[in-house]
Structures are given as C-alpha cells and as structure tokens.
Amino acid sequence: MAQPAGRGSGDLRALASPVEERPLLARWPVLERTGWAALGLFPTPVQAAPELAEVIAPGTQGELWLKRDDLSHPLYGGNKVRTLEVLLGAARQRGCTRVYSTGAFGSNHAVAALIHGERLGLGGGVVLYPQPWSDAAQENLEWVLSLEPHVVSLPHWSALPLGIAYAKRWERQRGGTPEVMVPGGATPLGALAYVSAGLELAQQVASGECPAPRRIIVGVGSCCTSAGLLVGLHLATRLGIGFVGAGPELHSVRVTPWPVTAPWRILDLAVRASQLLAALCSEPGLVCSRDELARKFRVETAFFGTGYGEPTATGASAMELWRQASSDMTLDTTYSAKSAACVVRYLRAGAPGPTLYWATKSSSAVPCLSPVALEAPRRMQRWLRSARSKHTRP
C-alpha cells in the first residue's frame, strides 16, 4: 500500500507558517495561551478568476475572486486546517493522548484531523456514521482507514452520543486521555480560527491584493467556518481594516439539513465565539450582538437538494463549468459543488460584484491507496463493497 500523506513525508510535515503571524494572534498575543498550533500555510492566496468568470457568465471577468483555503497545506488542506490549529493545539496543551473526530463516513474533518494530529504527536480516532455514497466520500473513508485510527463505526447519526461515550471509555481503559471533537469542530474555540481568517482577508484587501468583495460565498455544514467568518468580517469592518462602510455580505450555502444550518444556530455560535474572544482578551467591546451580525448574513437554501451528500443538477453543472475553465480547484458533490452553484447563480443574475468564493475543499492529491475494506469494521466493509458494486471508479 502506498504511504498515506503524513507518513514518510518529512519535509511536508514540517511545513507551517509561524503561529504568531495569524492576524488574531498578532493583534491579541494573549490568545497564544490557548495552545494554538502552527499547522497551515497562511495567509492563503486570494486570486482573480477571470477565465472562470467568463466561462460562467461572459462579460464578468473582473467580478469573481477566489480565497484559496483549499491550499492551506500540501498534505491535506481546506478549511479544517485552520480550526484544527486551535482545537488540536488546545488538546495537546491539556495533555490529551488521542483526539477523535466525529462525522459521516466521508468526513473531510476526520481526514484532516488524523493527518495533522499525527504531526503534533497525537493519537487518532474517528466516530463515524453512514452517508450517501460519492466518489469523494469513498476516497475519504479509504484514506481514514489507511491512517489506522481507532475506529468506532455507527449505524446512524443518532447513535453519535453512544459512540462518543464508547470512544472515551476505550482510550481511558488504556491509560490515555481522550478528546472528542464535535462534528466539524464547531465550538466557540474552534470558530476563533475563522475569526482570524476574516481578519486575514481584510488585511489582503487593505494591502491591495484584491478589491473589497460585495459578497462572500462559502459552504456551510457544521457552521464553524461561517460563524467565525461572520465575527472576523464584522470586527475588521469595525476596526477599519480593508472594508469600508458596512463590509461584505456573507452567503453561506447549506449542505447539511435544518436545523444544523439554521441561521439562528450559526448566529448563536458566532455570538458565543465573540464572547469567548472578549473574555480571553479581557476586552468586552469585542462582543458582537446577534442583530449586528445578522445584517450582513444570509443562508442560501436553494442548492441543498434532497439531502446531505446527495448530488444535485446545479452542483454537477458547476463542476462542469470549473472543468471547462481548467480550474485547479477541487470540487466535490457533497460540499463545494453546491456552494459553487451559488456563485454561478449570482454571476449569471448580474448581481453587483465583486463576488469572492471561499474554497474549503482540499485540493491536495489523494494518495494511491490499496483496498482497505478488510481492515474496516463490518459496517464500513459493506458500505465500501456496495459502493464498488454500484459505481465504476476511474
């Protein structure tokens, strides 16, 4: 079997920009006491996308920009790297021995947590439940299994509390100290990473790397990225960094069902993240109210389709447009194709720009893996066998 990413790739394992360069830590160094770890390469690029815009809607070449969080690390990038810098760093600081991620079989968060947790010397574990098949989901599950974590396989998402309890007991019986992350790391502490990302974009606008966007489009699943961005963009506007006037609108494209991605839930996490930031920095003025955050926020529901992980016609069309433009950005049917479809709608509707698309799906190459189904729990074996029998992989 080929070496999975994170093993036998010493130079890549060491790649990370200094943690003190994160905009949130540069402005409030006291936050380093949370244990924030340097895992990613930041700031991620912001790029004009005239060719892609022209393919989508002729005559809109200057209206589309990309924030390339898909390039946050060559081992495995995407939006999860930012959150893991905070959560894995805090777990290491507390003396945890094994960190479990939770989610669906094809969880991007699970892959990222295993790869980057190993870089910090943390043992890996996953608590996962079935989801509709997709090529990306199968690749992710095979990648997870190749990294040989402690696997807890559940019959359904509703069994997650029992799975978490079992995982904690398993590690404690072996003398370890477990940490179990909620799906997507969606906690106020985890959201601080995207508060920093919002400030990062504002600094790039201020330095002339890109114009101030009228709207930012991003996928929303576990809510952590959207909640943090809301706070970061609002604070940047309040502090006069990059944005003038009311600042950009955040359009979060739903890929998981209500109530997970209900606006009130995202706003609640954003408010709690701002409260945590204010408490850690001893600056009460950093607290953001629900009303002021809601003014520049919208959850886009039209691209969800029939369910989580289920492909959509508009998503497939967006993937084809990205392919026609020879984009090096990876799209998948579960997350990024649906958010990209929202970009297509706004550009074709002639909405005033610029529009910035925040890329969250890792564009790192998936390693060539041998079949690992026999090493998986039976439920995962059945899921993988069923997928292979119903779908032809290239």
C-alpha positions in Angstrom: 0.0 0.0 0.0 1.3 3.5 -0.8 2.4 5.7 2.0 -0.5 7.8 3.2 0.0 11.5 3.5 1.6 12.4 6.8 3.9 9.3 6.9 7.3 9.3 5.3 6.9 12.8 4.0 9.2 14.7 6.5 9.6 18.0 4.6 5.9 18.4 4.1 5.1 17.5 7.8 7.2 20.4 8.9 5.6 23.0 6.7 3.7 25.7 8.5 3.8 29.5 8.8 4.7 30.8 12.3 1.6 30.9 14.6 2.3 34.4 15.7 1.6 35.5 12.1 -2.1 34.6 12.4 -3.9 38.0 12.4 -5.9 37.3 15.6 -2.7 36.4 17.5 -0.8 39.3 16.0 -3.4 41.7 17.3 -4.1 39.9 20.6 -1.0 37.8 21.5 -2.6 36.7 24.8 -4.5 34.1 22.6 -1.4 32.1 22.3 -2.2 30.7 25.7 -4.9 28.6 24.2 -2.2 26.4 22.8 -2.7 27.4 19.1 -0.5 25.2 17.0 1.2 26.1 13.7 -0.2 23.6 11.1 -1.1 25.5 8.0 0.4 27.8 5.4 -1.2 31.2 5.9 -2.3 33.6 4.6 -3.8 31.5 1.8 -3.8 33.2 -1.6 -6.6 35.4 -2.9 -6.8 35.2 -6.7 -8.7 36.8 -9.5 -10.6 34.3 -11.6 -11.4 36.0 -15.0 -11.3 32.8 -17.0 -13.7 31.0 -14.7 -16.0 34.0 -14.6 -16.0 34.3 -18.4 -17.0 30.6 -18.7 -19.8 31.1 -16.1 -21.2 34.4 -17.4 -19.5 36.1 -20.3 -18.6 39.7 -19.6 -18.0 39.3 -15.9 -14.2 38.7 -15.9 -13.4 41.1 -13.1 -16.3 40.1 -10.9 -15.0 36.8 -9.4 -12.3 36.3 -6.9 -11.2 33.1 -5.0 -9.9 32.7 -1.5 -7.8 29.6 -1.7 -8.2 27.8 1.6 -8.1 24.6 -0.4 -4.3 25.3 -0.5 -3.9 25.6 3.3 -1.4 22.7 3.4 0.0 20.3 0.7 -0.6 17.2 2.9 -4.3 18.0 3.3 -5.7 21.5 3.0 -9.1 23.0 3.1 -10.9 24.9 5.8 -10.4 22.3 8.5 -6.7 23.1 8.9 -7.5 26.4 10.4 -9.9 25.0 13.0 -7.5 22.2 13.9 -4.7 24.6 14.6 -6.9 25.8 17.6 -8.5 22.5 18.7 -5.6 20.1 18.3 -3.3 22.7 19.8 -5.5 23.0 22.8 -5.8 19.2 23.2 -2.1 18.8 23.1 -1.7 21.6 25.7 -4.2 19.7 28.0 -2.1 16.5 27.7 -4.6 14.6 25.6 -3.2 11.4 24.1 -5.9 10.6 21.4 -8.2 13.0 19.6 -11.4 11.7 18.0 -13.2 13.4 15.2 -16.9 12.8 14.5 -19.0 12.9 11.4 -20.1 10.9 8.3 -18.1 8.2 6.6 -16.7 10.7 4.1 -15.8 13.3 6.6 -13.2 15.8 5.5 -12.7 16.8 9.1 -11.8 13.2 10.0 -9.1 13.0 7.3 -7.6 16.4 8.3 -7.6 15.7 12.0 -5.8 12.4 11.6 -3.1 13.8 9.2 -2.5 17.0 11.2 -3.0 15.4 14.6 -0.2 13.0 13.8 2.1 16.0 13.1 1.5 17.1 16.7 2.2 13.6 18.1 -1.5 12.9 18.9 -3.1 9.5 18.5 -6.1 9.5 16.2 -9.6 8.2 16.4 -12.9 8.5 14.5 -16.5 8.1 15.4 -18.4 7.9 12.0 -21.8 7.1 10.7 -23.0 6.2 7.1 -23.8 8.8 4.4 -24.9 8.6 0.7 -22.1 7.4 -1.5 -20.0 9.7 -3.5 -16.5 9.3 -5.1 -15.1 11.9 -2.6 -16.7 10.2 0.4 -15.3 6.8 -0.6 -11.8 8.3 -1.1 -12.0 10.0 2.3 -13.1 6.8 4.1 -10.3 4.8 2.5 -7.9 7.5 3.4 -9.1 7.5 7.0 -8.7 3.7 7.3 -5.2 3.8 5.8 -4.1 6.0 8.6 -5.1 3.3 11.1 -7.0 5.2 13.7 -9.2 3.7 16.4 -12.5 3.4 14.5 -16.0 3.5 16.0 -18.5 2.7 13.3 -22.1 3.7 14.0 -25.3 2.5 12.3 -26.8 6.0 12.2 -26.0 9.6 13.2 -28.5 9.4 16.1 -26.1 6.9 17.8 -23.4 9.5 18.0 -23.7 10.2 21.8 -23.2 6.4 22.5 -20.3 6.3 20.1 -18.6 9.2 21.8 -19.0 7.6 25.2 -17.6 4.3 23.9 -14.6 6.1 22.4 -13.8 7.9 25.6 -14.0 4.7 27.7 -11.8 2.8 25.2 -9.0 5.3 25.5 -9.3 5.7 29.2 -9.1 1.9 29.8 -5.7 2.0 28.0 -4.4 4.7 30.3 -4.9 7.6 27.9 -6.7 10.9 28.0 -9.2 11.3 25.1 -10.6 14.3 23.4 -13.7 14.1 21.2 -14.4 16.9 18.8 -17.9 17.7 17.8 -18.6 17.4 14.0 -16.5 20.0 12.2 -15.0 21.3 15.4 -18.0 23.6 15.7 -17.3 25.2 19.1 -16.6 28.8 20.0 -12.9 28.0 20.4 -12.8 26.3 17.0 -14.6 29.3 15.4 -11.8 31.6 16.5 -9.7 30.2 13.7 -12.1 31.7 11.2 -12.4 35.0 13.1 -8.7 35.2 12.3 -9.4 34.2 8.6 -11.9 37.1 8.3 -9.2 39.5 9.5 -6.7 37.8 7.1 -8.9 38.6 4.1 -9.4 42.2 5.3 -5.6 42.6 5.5 -5.3 41.3 1.9 -7.9 43.9 0.8 -6.1 46.6 2.7 -2.8 45.7 1.0 -4.3 45.8 -2.5 -4.2 42.1 -3.2 -7.9 42.1 -4.0 -10.8 44.5 -4.0 -13.3 44.5 -1.2 -15.9 41.9 -2.1 -19.6 42.8 -2.1 -20.4 39.3 -1.1 -18.5 36.2 0.1 -19.9 32.8 -0.8 -18.9 29.7 1.3 -20.4 26.3 2.0 -21.9 25.7 5.5 -22.0 22.2 7.0 -21.1 22.2 10.7 -21.3 26.1 10.9 -17.8 26.7 12.4 -16.4 28.4 9.3 -19.4 30.6 8.8 -19.7 31.6 12.4 -16.0 32.6 12.7 -16.1 34.5 9.4 -19.1 36.5 10.5 -17.3 37.7 13.6 -14.0 38.2 11.8 -15.5 40.3 8.9 -17.5 42.3 11.4 -14.5 43.1 13.6 -12.4 44.0 10.6 -15.1 46.4 9.4 -15.4 47.9 13.0 -11.6 48.3 13.2 -11.4 49.9 9.7 -9.2 47.1 8.2 -9.8 46.8 4.5 -13.5 47.2 4.3 -15.3 50.5 4.0 -18.9 51.1 5.1 -21.0 48.1 6.1 -18.5 45.5 4.9 -19.2 42.4 2.8 -22.2 40.1 3.0 -21.6 36.5 3.9 -23.7 34.0 1.9 -23.4 30.5 3.5 -24.7 27.8 1.2 -26.4 25.0 3.1 -25.0 21.4 2.6 -26.4 19.9 5.8 -30.1 19.9 6.8 -32.1 22.2 9.1 -31.7 22.7 12.0 -27.9 22.1 11.8 -27.5 25.0 9.4 -30.4 27.2 10.6 -29.4 30.9 10.7 -30.2 31.2 14.4 -27.8 28.3 15.1 -24.9 29.9 13.1 -25.5 33.3 14.7 -25.6 31.7 18.1 -22.2 30.1 17.6 -20.8 33.4 16.2 -22.0 35.4 19.2 -20.5 32.8 21.6 -17.2 32.9 19.7 -17.1 36.7 20.1 -17.9 36.4 23.8 -15.1 33.9 24.2 -12.7 36.2 22.3 -13.7 39.1 24.5 -13.2 37.0 27.7 -9.8 35.7 26.6 -8.6 39.2 25.6 -10.3 41.0 28.6 -11.9 43.3 26.1 -15.7 43.4 26.5 -16.0 45.6 23.4 -15.2 42.6 21.2 -18.6 41.0 21.8 -20.8 41.1 18.7 -24.6 41.1 19.0 -26.8 38.8 17.1 -28.6 41.7 15.4 -25.4 43.4 14.1 -24.1 40.1 12.7 -27.4 39.2 11.1 -27.5 42.3 9.0 -24.8 41.0 6.6 -25.6 37.3 6.7 -27.7 35.0 4.6 -28.1 31.2 4.5 -28.6 30.1 0.9 -31.0 27.1 0.9 -31.8 26.6 -2.8 -28.8 24.4 -3.6 -29.2 21.7 -0.9 -31.1 19.2 -3.0 -32.7 16.1 -1.5 -30.2 15.6 1.4 -26.7 15.7 2.8 -24.3 14.1 0.4 -26.9 13.8 -2.3 -25.6 15.3 -5.6 -27.6 18.0 -7.4 -28.0 19.0 -11.0 -26.9 22.6 -10.3 -23.8 21.2 -8.5 -23.0 18.9 -11.4 -23.3 21.9 -13.8 -20.9 23.9 -11.6 -18.4 21.1 -11.6 -18.5 21.1 -15.4 -18.0 24.8 -15.6 -15.0 24.6 -13.3 -13.6 21.8 -15.5 -14.2 23.9 -18.7 -12.2 26.7 -17.2 -9.3 24.3 -16.4 -9.5 25.2 -12.7 -7.0 23.6 -10.4 -9.6 23.8 -7.6 -11.1 20.6 -6.4 -14.9 20.4 -6.2 -17.0 17.6 -4.6 -20.7 16.8 -4.8 -21.2 17.0 -1.0 -19.9 20.4 -0.3 -18.1 22.6 -2.8 -20.2 21.9 -5.9 -23.3 23.2 -4.1 -21.6 26.4 -2.9 -20.1 26.8 -6.4 -23.6 26.6 -7.9 -24.5 29.6 -5.8 -21.6 31.5 -7.4 -22.9 30.6 -10.8 -26.4 31.9 -9.9 -25.1 35.3 -8.7 -22.8 35.9 -11.7 -25.5 34.9 -14.2 -28.0 37.1 -12.5 -25.7 40.1 -13.0 -25.5 40.8 -9.3 -23.2 43.7 -8.5 -19.8 42.5 -7.5 -17.1 41.6 -6.8 -18.1 38.2 -5.6 -15.5 36.2 -3.6 -15.8 32.4 -3.4 -14.2 30.9 -0.3 -12.8 27.5 -1.3 -13.0 25.0 1.5 -12.4 21.6 -0.1 -8.7 20.4 0.0 -7.1 20.4 -3.4 -4.2 18.1 -2.2 -3.8 15.0 -4.3 -5.4 11.9 -2.7 -2.6 9.3 -2.4 -2.9 6.0 -4.3 -4.3 3.5 -1.8 -4.8 -0.2 -2.0 -8.2 -1.5 -1.0 -8.5 -1.5 2.8 -12.1 -2.8 3.3 -10.9 -6.0 5.1 -9.3 -3.8 7.7 -12.5 -1.9 8.3 -15.4 -2.7 10.7 -18.1 -4.8 9.0 -20.5 -1.9 8.5 -17.8 0.1 6.7 -16.9 -3.0 4.7 -20.5 -3.4 3.5 -20.6 0.3 2.6 -17.4 0.1 0.6 -18.4 -3.1 -1.2 -21.8 -1.7 -2.1 -20.2 1.4 -3.4 -17.8 -0.5 -5.6 -20.6 -2.8 -7.0 -22.8 0.2 -7.9 -20.3 2.7 -9.2 -17.4 2.5 -11.7 -14.4 4.3 -10.4 -11.9 5.8 -13.0 
